[in-house]
């Protein structure tokens, strides 16, 4: 398929729009499962979906960027910048040293929307553990993932979730 009809200045807008559509579908899907089967089953289904989605996303990003598996924290840092929600959320990546990378989601669109509506944070830690852990392992199986904080944990106002990635 040819994309010659898409003007170069439109690509950034398209990436943002595609990401918004994906996130809207993800949220609507989750809410439908929650309404029909309860929150526990919705989280269980979400984890099952993320077990596969995060691996698929990592592999596709690696292919896009010509990154081979086993690229360490440098490869992970690059791949994190191209996740679908990276176009929508404010995130920060810090290299503590050559064996440690800290990733924080400073503004999560989902959590911000819940805050705006006066709702409690979505307790996404169980999903995040699978999502970030599998993403990192797909980039490089040597990478270990640790949650620094994610709801239902108490989180500081400067971020919604934070993850540590280490490699020996």
GROMACS elastic network, one bead per residue, 0.5 to 0.9 nm:
[ bonds ]
;  ai    aj funct       b0    kb
    2     5     6  0.77420   500
    3     6     6  0.56755   500
    3     7     6  0.88052   500
    4     7     6  0.73781   500
    6     9     6  0.83038   500
    6    10     6  0.64532   500
    6    11     6  0.72974   500
    7    10     6  0.53617   500
    7    11     6  0.72214   500
    8    11     6  0.57461   500
    8    12     6  0.83206   500
    9    12     6  0.67128   500
    9    13     6  0.77255   500
   10    13     6  0.52349   500
   10    14     6  0.60251   500
   10    15     6  0.86497   500
   11    15     6  0.61132   500
   11    16     6  0.86273   500
   12    15     6  0.51561   500
   12    16     6  0.63395   500
   12    17     6  0.85937   500
   13    16     6  0.51805   500
   13    17     6  0.60496   500
   13    18     6  0.85202   500
   14    18     6  0.58584   500
   14    19     6  0.83444   500
   15    18     6  0.51788   500
   15    19     6  0.61195   500
   15    20     6  0.86335   500
   15    84     6  0.83763   500
   15    87     6  0.73110   500
   16    19     6  0.51523   500
   16    20     6  0.62414   500
   16    21     6  0.87173   500
   16    84     6  0.86224   500
   16    85     6  0.89251   500
   16    87     6  0.57451   500
   16    88     6  0.69083   500
   17    20     6  0.50657   500
   17    21     6  0.62001   500
   17    22     6  0.85919   500
   18    21     6  0.51192   500
   18    22     6  0.61347   500
   18    23     6  0.86226   500
   18    84     6  0.83154   500
   19    22     6  0.50786   500
   19    23     6  0.61331   500
   19    24     6  0.85041   500
   19    84     6  0.54382   500
   19    85     6  0.62828   500
   19    86     6  0.85866   500
   19    87     6  0.67462   500
   19    88     6  0.70384   500
   20    23     6  0.51593   500
   20    24     6  0.60217   500
   20    25     6  0.85712   500
   20    84     6  0.87038   500
   20    85     6  0.81475   500
   20    87     6  0.86153   500
   20    88     6  0.72130   500
   21    24     6  0.50790   500
   21    25     6  0.61923   500
   21    26     6  0.85862   500
   22    25     6  0.51990   500
   22    26     6  0.61740   500
   22    27     6  0.86958   500
   22    84     6  0.79463   500
   22    85     6  0.88368   500
   23    27     6  0.61395   500
   23    28     6  0.85338   500
   23    84     6  0.83580   500
   23    85     6  0.75453   500
   23   110     6  0.86961   500
   24    27     6  0.51857   500
   24    28     6  0.60877   500
   24    29     6  0.84475   500
   25    28     6  0.50964   500
   25    29     6  0.58916   500
   25    30     6  0.84301   500
   26    29     6  0.52061   500
   26    30     6  0.61858   500
   26    31     6  0.86823   500
   27    30     6  0.51157   500
   27    31     6  0.61442   500
   27    32     6  0.86003   500
   27   110     6  0.83180   500
   28    31     6  0.50967   500
   28    32     6  0.61273   500
   28    33     6  0.86644   500
   29    32     6  0.52011   500
   29    33     6  0.63414   500
   29    34     6  0.86157   500
   30    33     6  0.52181   500
   30    34     6  0.60810   500
   30    35     6  0.86091   500
   30    39     6  0.89486   500
   30    42     6  0.61375   500
   30    43     6  0.80493   500
   30    45     6  0.84178   500
   30    46     6  0.71479   500
   31    35     6  0.60231   500
   31    36     6  0.85393   500
   31    39     6  0.87331   500
   31    42     6  0.78223   500
   32    35     6  0.51507   500
   32    36     6  0.61680   500
   32    37     6  0.83616   500
   32    42     6  0.84569   500
   33    36     6  0.52134   500
   33    37     6  0.56262   500
   33    38     6  0.69790   500
   33    39     6  0.78570   500
   33    41     6  0.74349   500
   33    42     6  0.52364   500
   33    43     6  0.88975   500
   33    45     6  0.81184   500
   34    37     6  0.53600   500
   34    40     6  0.78194   500
   34    41     6  0.70089   500
   34    43     6  0.81624   500
   35    38     6  0.58911   500
   35    39     6  0.78069   500
   35    42     6  0.86284   500
   36    42     6  0.88600   500
   37    40     6  0.80102   500
   37    41     6  0.59109   500
   37    42     6  0.68109   500
   38    41     6  0.55964   500
   38    42     6  0.62048   500
   38    43     6  0.88096   500
   39    43     6  0.61239   500
   39    44     6  0.85064   500
   40    43     6  0.52506   500
   40    44     6  0.61914   500
   40    45     6  0.86811   500
   41    45     6  0.60748   500
   41    46     6  0.84089   500
   42    45     6  0.51361   500
   42    46     6  0.60144   500
   42    47     6  0.86012   500
   43    47     6  0.60930   500
   43    48     6  0.85372   500
   43   124     6  0.82679   500
   43   126     6  0.80009   500
   43   127     6  0.72260   500
   44    47     6  0.52415   500
   44    48     6  0.63183   500
   44    49     6  0.87549   500
   44   127     6  0.84457   500
   45    48     6  0.50103   500
   45    49     6  0.61666   500
   45    50     6  0.85863   500
   46    49     6  0.51132   500
   46    50     6  0.60836   500
   46    51     6  0.85593   500
   46   127     6  0.67926   500
   47    50     6  0.50790   500
   47    51     6  0.60806   500
   47    52     6  0.89488   500
   47   126     6  0.73799   500
   47   127     6  0.50670   500
   47   128     6  0.83764   500
   47   130     6  0.67565   500
   47   131     6  0.77998   500
   48    51     6  0.52655   500
   48    52     6  0.71254   500
   48    53     6  0.89137   500
   48   127     6  0.87626   500
   48   130     6  0.89008   500
   49    52     6  0.56558   500
   49    53     6  0.60475   500
   49    54     6  0.85286   500
   50    54     6  0.55184   500
   50    55     6  0.81086   500
   50   127     6  0.71751   500
   50   128     6  0.86513   500
   50   130     6  0.69215   500
   50   131     6  0.56546   500
   50   134     6  0.86941   500
   51    54     6  0.61413   500
   51    55     6  0.69301   500
   51   127     6  0.87512   500
   51   130     6  0.61732   500
   51   131     6  0.64247   500
   51   134     6  0.68257   500
   51   135     6  0.88949   500
   52    55     6  0.54056   500
   52    56     6  0.62305   500
   52    57     6  0.86394   500
   52   131     6  0.88198   500
   52   134     6  0.85617   500
   53    56     6  0.50432   500
   53    57     6  0.59733   500
   53    58     6  0.85225   500
   53   131     6  0.81561   500
   53   135     6  0.89875   500
   54    57     6  0.50283   500
   54    58     6  0.60772   500
   54    59     6  0.85625   500
   54   130     6  0.84359   500
   54   131     6  0.56445   500
   54   132     6  0.75956   500
   54   133     6  0.89829   500
   54   134     6  0.64201   500
   54   135     6  0.52852   500
   54   138     6  0.85638   500
   55    58     6  0.51563   500
   55    59     6  0.61468   500
   55    60     6  0.85804   500
   55   131     6  0.83589   500
   55   134     6  0.61882   500
   55   135     6  0.55387   500
   55   136     6  0.87660   500
   55   137     6  0.84852   500
   55   138     6  0.59991   500
   55   139     6  0.87247   500
   56    59     6  0.52275   500
   56    60     6  0.61462   500
   56    61     6  0.85896   500
   56   135     6  0.86339   500
   56   138     6  0.88800   500
   57    60     6  0.51936   500
   57    61     6  0.61091   500
   57    62     6  0.85124   500
   57    83     6  0.71604   500
   57    84     6  0.83611   500
   57   135     6  0.77810   500
   58    61     6  0.51763   500
   58    62     6  0.60494   500
   58    63     6  0.85496   500
   58    79     6  0.69204   500
   58    80     6  0.85222   500
   58    83     6  0.79234   500
   58   134     6  0.87898   500
   58   135     6  0.57337   500
   58   136     6  0.80313   500
   58   138     6  0.63907   500
   58   139     6  0.65667   500
   59    62     6  0.50705   500
   59    63     6  0.61262   500
   59    64     6  0.85681   500
   59    69     6  0.86763   500
   59   135     6  0.87356   500
   59   138     6  0.70619   500
   59   139     6  0.75335   500
   60    63     6  0.50415   500
   60    64     6  0.60891   500
   60    65     6  0.86187   500
   61    65     6  0.61298   500
   61    66     6  0.83150   500
   61    67     6  0.81915   500
   61    79     6  0.61165   500
   61    80     6  0.88678   500
   61    82     6  0.66821   500
   61    83     6  0.75801   500
   62    65     6  0.51676   500
   62    66     6  0.57059   500
   62    68     6  0.67419   500
   62    69     6  0.78178   500
   62    75     6  0.82677   500
   62    78     6  0.89329   500
   62    79     6  0.67183   500
   62   139     6  0.75148   500
   63    67     6  0.62602   500
   63    68     6  0.78594   500
   64    67     6  0.78275   500
   65    78     6  0.84562   500
   65    79     6  0.80778   500
   67    70     6  0.87302   500
   67    71     6  0.71052   500
   67    75     6  0.68187   500
   67    79     6  0.87528   500
   67   139     6  0.84596   500
   68    71     6  0.63243   500
   68    75     6  0.84178   500
   68   139     6  0.78981   500
   68   140     6  0.89260   500
   69    72     6  0.83065   500
   69    75     6  0.83781   500
   69   138     6  0.70564   500
   69   139     6  0.52352   500
   69   140     6  0.55277   500
   69   141     6  0.81590   500
   70    75     6  0.80190   500
   70   137     6  0.89537   500
   70   138     6  0.84725   500
   70   139     6  0.61944   500
   70   141     6  0.68098   500
   70   142     6  0.75684   500
   71    74     6  0.64898   500
   71    76     6  0.74484   500
   71   139     6  0.68284   500
   71   140     6  0.61052   500
   72    75     6  0.55653   500
   72    76     6  0.64873   500
   72    77     6  0.88176   500
   72    99     6  0.88896   500
   72   139     6  0.73907   500
   72   140     6  0.57403   500
   72   141     6  0.87245   500
   72   142     6  0.75755   500
   72   143     6  0.70740   500
   72   167     6  0.71684   500
   73    77     6  0.59458   500
   73    78     6  0.85787   500
   73    95     6  0.88990   500
   73    98     6  0.80003   500
   73    99     6  0.74092   500
   73   100     6  0.75844   500
   73   101     6  0.68627   500
   73   136     6  0.87175   500
   73   139     6  0.86545   500
   73   140     6  0.80572   500
   73   143     6  0.75270   500
   73   165     6  0.76533   500
   73   166     6  0.76264   500
   73   167     6  0.72530   500
   74    77     6  0.51958   500
   74    78     6  0.64774   500
   74    79     6  0.87747   500
   75    78     6  0.52278   500
   75    79     6  0.61729   500
   75    80     6  0.86577   500
   75   139     6  0.68562   500
   75   140     6  0.81479   500
   76    79     6  0.50397   500
   76    80     6  0.60379   500
   76    81     6  0.87483   500
   76   101     6  0.89492   500
   76   135     6  0.85408   500
   76   136     6  0.64598   500
   76   139     6  0.60839   500
   76   140     6  0.77439   500
   76   143     6  0.89595   500
   76   165     6  0.89566   500
   77    80     6  0.53778   500
   77    81     6  0.67802   500
   77    93     6  0.71957   500
   77    95     6  0.89895   500
   77   101     6  0.78636   500
   77   103     6  0.86953   500
   78    81     6  0.54840   500
   78    82     6  0.72212   500
   79    82     6  0.54363   500
   79    83     6  0.68609   500
   79   139     6  0.80004   500
   80    83     6  0.55921   500
   80    86     6  0.74961   500
   80    93     6  0.86392   500
   80   103     6  0.86539   500
   80   135     6  0.88573   500
   81    84     6  0.88320   500
   81    86     6  0.59906   500
   81    87     6  0.84656   500
   81    91     6  0.86259   500
   81    93     6  0.88871   500
   82    85     6  0.81550   500
   82    86     6  0.61608   500
   82    87     6  0.77827   500
   83    86     6  0.52642   500
   83    87     6  0.76541   500
   84    87     6  0.62479   500
   84    88     6  0.77940   500
   85    88     6  0.50692   500
   85    89     6  0.59039   500
   85   108     6  0.87097   500
   85   109     6  0.86547   500
   86    89     6  0.54490   500
   86    90     6  0.71064   500
   86    91     6  0.69949   500
   87    90     6  0.81769   500
   88   107     6  0.89678   500
   88   108     6  0.79875   500
   88   109     6  0.68417   500
   89   105     6  0.70789   500
   89   106     6  0.75639   500
   89   107     6  0.55473   500
   89   108     6  0.51715   500
   89   109     6  0.58573   500
   90   104     6  0.86274   500
   90   105     6  0.61027   500
   90   106     6  0.53139   500
   90   108     6  0.67898   500
   90   109     6  0.85889   500
   91   103     6  0.72425   500
   91   104     6  0.56168   500
   91   106     6  0.52235   500
   91   107     6  0.68547   500
   91   108     6  0.82838   500
   91   159     6  0.85837   500
   92   102     6  0.80732   500
   92   103     6  0.57944   500
   92   104     6  0.52605   500
   92   105     6  0.65221   500
   92   106     6  0.68988   500
   93   101     6  0.69839   500
   93   102     6  0.57280   500
   93   104     6  0.65409   500
   93   105     6  0.89712   500
   94    97     6  0.89592   500
   94   100     6  0.86016   500
   94   101     6  0.57636   500
   94   102     6  0.51202   500
   94   103     6  0.65356   500
   94   104     6  0.85289   500
   95    98     6  0.71177   500
   95    99     6  0.83018   500
   95   100     6  0.61124   500
   95   102     6  0.63394   500
   95   103     6  0.88726   500
   96    99     6  0.76884   500
   96   100     6  0.54065   500
   96   101     6  0.58631   500
   96   102     6  0.70696   500
   97   100     6  0.53463   500
   97   101     6  0.73182   500
   98   101     6  0.80206   500
   98   166     6  0.88925   500
   98   167     6  0.85358   500
   99   165     6  0.81343   500
   99   166     6  0.53804   500
   99   167     6  0.51697   500
   99   168     6  0.64282   500
  100   164     6  0.69815   500
  100   165     6  0.57122   500
  100   167     6  0.67743   500
  101   163     6  0.83383   500
  101   164     6  0.58616   500
  101   165     6  0.51200   500
  101   166     6  0.64290   500
  102   148     6  0.89830   500
  102   162     6  0.71679   500
  102   163     6  0.57767   500
  102   165     6  0.63155   500
  102   166     6  0.87938   500
  103   161     6  0.84673   500
  103   162     6  0.56743   500
  103   163     6  0.51560   500
  103   164     6  0.63834   500
  103   165     6  0.78993   500
  104   107     6  0.88460   500
  104   159     6  0.63698   500
  104   160     6  0.75365   500
  104   161     6  0.58086   500
  104   163     6  0.62617   500
  104   164     6  0.87452   500
  105   108     6  0.61203   500
  105   158     6  0.88797   500
  105   159     6  0.56104   500
  105   160     6  0.56460   500
  105   161     6  0.53367   500
  105   162     6  0.62082   500
  105   163     6  0.87282   500
  106   157     6  0.85232   500
  106   158     6  0.58755   500
  106   160     6  0.57286   500
  106   161     6  0.72739   500
  106   162     6  0.83447   500
  107   110     6  0.88384   500
  107   111     6  0.78045   500
  107   112     6  0.69110   500
  107   158     6  0.80326   500
  107   159     6  0.61778   500
  107   160     6  0.62784   500
  107   161     6  0.88492   500
  108   111     6  0.53674   500
  108   112     6  0.59205   500
  108   113     6  0.84957   500
  108   159     6  0.81467   500
  108   160     6  0.63039   500
  108   161     6  0.83647   500
  109   112     6  0.51283   500
  109   113     6  0.61103   500
  109   114     6  0.86699   500
  110   113     6  0.53080   500
  110   114     6  0.64203   500
  110   115     6  0.87988   500
  110   121     6  0.86781   500
  110   122     6  0.80108   500
  111   114     6  0.50322   500
  111   115     6  0.61451   500
  111   116     6  0.85837   500
  111   119     6  0.89589   500
  111   120     6  0.84733   500
  111   121     6  0.57330   500
  111   122     6  0.65962   500
  111   160     6  0.72760   500
  112   115     6  0.50195   500
  112   116     6  0.61257   500
  112   117     6  0.86857   500
  112   121     6  0.85040   500
  112   160     6  0.88048   500
  113   116     6  0.50563   500
  113   117     6  0.63562   500
  113   118     6  0.87338   500
  113   119     6  0.85790   500
  114   117     6  0.51424   500
  114   118     6  0.62806   500
  114   120     6  0.66218   500
  114   121     6  0.63335   500
  114   122     6  0.76317   500
  115   119     6  0.55464   500
  115   120     6  0.67628   500
  115   121     6  0.69615   500
  116   119     6  0.75192   500
  117   120     6  0.89528   500
  119   122     6  0.84450   500
  120   123     6  0.85226   500
  121   124     6  0.83458   500
  121   151     6  0.64901   500
  121   152     6  0.74466   500
  121   160     6  0.89302   500
  122   125     6  0.88160   500
  122   151     6  0.66867   500
  122   152     6  0.75892   500
  123   126     6  0.77060   500
  123   127     6  0.86315   500
  123   150     6  0.75695   500
  123   153     6  0.82574   500
  124   127     6  0.53604   500
  124   128     6  0.59377   500
  124   129     6  0.86439   500
  124   150     6  0.68709   500
  124   151     6  0.58773   500
  124   152     6  0.72383   500
  125   129     6  0.59941   500
  125   130     6  0.86893   500
  125   147     6  0.80777   500
  125   149     6  0.80773   500
  125   150     6  0.52261   500
  125   151     6  0.57068   500
  125   152     6  0.67348   500
  125   153     6  0.80404   500
  125   161     6  0.84257   500
  126   129     6  0.53891   500
  126   130     6  0.68127   500
  126   131     6  0.87763   500
  126   150     6  0.89878   500
  127   130     6  0.54047   500
  127   131     6  0.60181   500
  127   132     6  0.85827   500
  128   132     6  0.57175   500
  128   133     6  0.77946   500
  128   147     6  0.83315   500
  128   150     6  0.79504   500
  128   161     6  0.89175   500
  129   132     6  0.56644   500
  129   133     6  0.56776   500
  129   134     6  0.81861   500
  129   145     6  0.79295   500
  129   146     6  0.78448   500
  129   147     6  0.69284   500
  130   133     6  0.52229   500
  130   134     6  0.57836   500
  130   135     6  0.82060   500
  131   134     6  0.55581   500
  131   135     6  0.60694   500
  131   136     6  0.86658   500
  132   135     6  0.50450   500
  132   136     6  0.60730   500
  132   137     6  0.85123   500
  132   145     6  0.71097   500
  132   146     6  0.89523   500
  132   147     6  0.89384   500
  132   163     6  0.79817   500
  133   136     6  0.53557   500
  133   137     6  0.61730   500
  133   138     6  0.86241   500
  133   143     6  0.84447   500
  133   144     6  0.72608   500
  133   145     6  0.53579   500
  133   146     6  0.79902   500
  133   165     6  0.88102   500
  134   137     6  0.50366   500
  134   138     6  0.60286   500
  134   139     6  0.86474   500
  134   141     6  0.89614   500
  134   145     6  0.88516   500
  135   138     6  0.52478   500
  135   139     6  0.65088   500
  135   140     6  0.87823   500
  136   139     6  0.51721   500
  136   140     6  0.61596   500
  136   141     6  0.72510   500
  136   142     6  0.86939   500
  136   143     6  0.61281   500
  136   144     6  0.75512   500
  136   145     6  0.72612   500
  136   165     6  0.78233   500
  137   142     6  0.68104   500
  137   143     6  0.58813   500
  137   144     6  0.75105   500
  137   145     6  0.85311   500
  138   141     6  0.61699   500
  139   142     6  0.89745   500
  139   143     6  0.81982   500
  140   143     6  0.57600   500
  141   144     6  0.80083   500
  142   166     6  0.83917   500
  142   167     6  0.59382   500
  142   168     6  0.72534   500
  143   165     6  0.63286   500
  143   166     6  0.55822   500
  143   168     6  0.78373   500
  144   164     6  0.81320   500
  144   165     6  0.55748   500
  144   166     6  0.52371   500
  144   167     6  0.62749   500
  144   168     6  0.88909   500
  145   163     6  0.69615   500
  145   164     6  0.57893   500
  145   166     6  0.66713   500
  146   149     6  0.89843   500
  146   162     6  0.89095   500
  146   163     6  0.58089   500
  146   164     6  0.50930   500
  146   165     6  0.64606   500
  146   166     6  0.83531   500
  147   150     6  0.69869   500
  147   161     6  0.80687   500
  147   162     6  0.63369   500
  147   164     6  0.62687   500
  147   165     6  0.88771   500
  148   161     6  0.75289   500
  148   162     6  0.52755   500
  148   163     6  0.52466   500
  148   164     6  0.64977   500
  149   152     6  0.84758   500
  149   153     6  0.58195   500
  149   154     6  0.71577   500
  149   155     6  0.61212   500
  149   156     6  0.88608   500
  149   160     6  0.79895   500
  149   161     6  0.53947   500
  149   162     6  0.53386   500
  149   163     6  0.71044   500
  150   153     6  0.52711   500
  150   154     6  0.73293   500
  150   155     6  0.65368   500
  150   160     6  0.64991   500
  150   162     6  0.65574   500
  150   163     6  0.85079   500
  151   154     6  0.64595   500
  151   155     6  0.69600   500
  151   160     6  0.75838   500
  151   161     6  0.72439   500
  152   155     6  0.84120   500
  155   158     6  0.82262   500
  155   159     6  0.69010   500
  155   160     6  0.62770   500
  155   161     6  0.70361   500
  155   162     6  0.88114   500
  156   159     6  0.60984   500
  156   160     6  0.74449   500
  156   161     6  0.89419   500
  157   160     6  0.73924   500
  159   162     6  0.70945   500
